[in-house]
């Protein structure tokens, strides 16, 4: 049986343990309250090249998230907020003792415009700058749905290389809501490929373009035929108007 002395000893030990736990909790609370004052974040350094990203917007985002000291600052939330900015592909954040946080930002590299208000990367990632500023001189790609961006980009790169061998520069590629594909060449010439057998149809254009070019300047190339194509040329001696339509097989 437990003696009175043993019981008293256990009560003393339990009381001591509870007091110690309480003291630790209290010390932790005090540390949390005073840590931003004693160990504040004094410097936030930003690394990485920024061409499209607004430095003011980035600084505002960082400022809204800096709320603790160097030890308690939530770096995960800060990184997540920065990565939500349209131009940011990825970001890394780390503490540097005693009072600095270093943020490294990697921007998306846009290879073309996307629809009316966006940009797209070579991996088919679509993003839309908050300030609606779009770089000049980029090709125009588009589709009814952003999920088609990787396919549109892949065909833009492939078709661009194949047509460049003919001296043609692809200035735009589009897939409409029905799945019809079209190309716009630098200078305004339209190439209509339709929905099915688009690769075979493009190869038909590649094979026939020498003969087409020998006749005149094409303004519209329609390959939506089973075994031929239709060409509309710019009328000789005119810069506009209604050119006549000729079928080429």
Secondary structure, DSSP 4 states (H G I P E B T S, - for coil): ---HHHHHHHHHHHHHHHHHHHHHHHHHHHHHHHHHHHSB--EEEEES--SSS-HHHHHHHHHHH--SBTTT--HHHHHHHHHTSTTEEEEEEEEETTTEEEEEEEE--EEEEETTTEEEETT--EE--TT----TT-EEEEESSGGGHHHHHHHHHHHHHHHHTTT--EEEEEE-TT--EEEEETTS-EEEEESSSHHHHHHHHHHHHHHHHHH--EEEEE--SSS-EEEEEPPTT-SSS---EEEE-
